[in-house]
Amino acid sequence: MSEATENDASDAATNQRSAIRAYKLYMGRDNASHVLKGTVSENFRTEVVAVHFKETPAYGSFAWHNAPEAQFVITLSGTLQFKTRDGETFLLQTGDVLIAEDTAGSGHEWRMIGDQPWKRAYVVLKPGAKDLFIPDPCSAGG
């Protein structure tokens, strides 16, 4: 194997390994909440103002609401199904990052799937801070 091929393989393995799955909830031009699938960058930092933790027992749910502020929601355990009013859905699983930026508009809801509690960390972004989100090339925006 040539040195260039080895480097390409190493770079690909690093990119594969460093891809932390993320979903971004945001308000589109239509004032509706939408979701994008992607990853969060490990190569940059951003500014935050608070961190807090929460646990919801298994089988919990939360009806239509907006994010109270722009924040990362890092799932430590549990599986949830999120849904927007337009019917967009996604599963949030252990290790996934939700970037919740739909602080206005039609909102979203979620429900627990399975018998594990949802343990999570909320990392509140400083207003105007970068969210580090990298959308998948095939992820459509609203």
DALINFEN-V452427 format. One record per run of one state. SS is the DSSP state (helix for helix, strand for strand, loop for the rest). FROM is the first residue (numbers start at 1). TO is the last residue. If there is no record, write none. Layout:
SS_FROM_TO, SS_FROM_TO
This chain:
loop_1_2, helix_3_17, loop_18_19, strand_20_27, loop_28_32, strand_33_40, loop_41_47, strand_48_56, loop_57_60, strand_61_65, loop_66_70, strand_71_77, loop_78_78, strand_79_84, loop_85_88, strand_89_92, loop_93_96, strand_97_100, loop_101_107, strand_108_113, loop_114_117, strand_118_125, loop_126_132, strand_133_135, loop_136_142
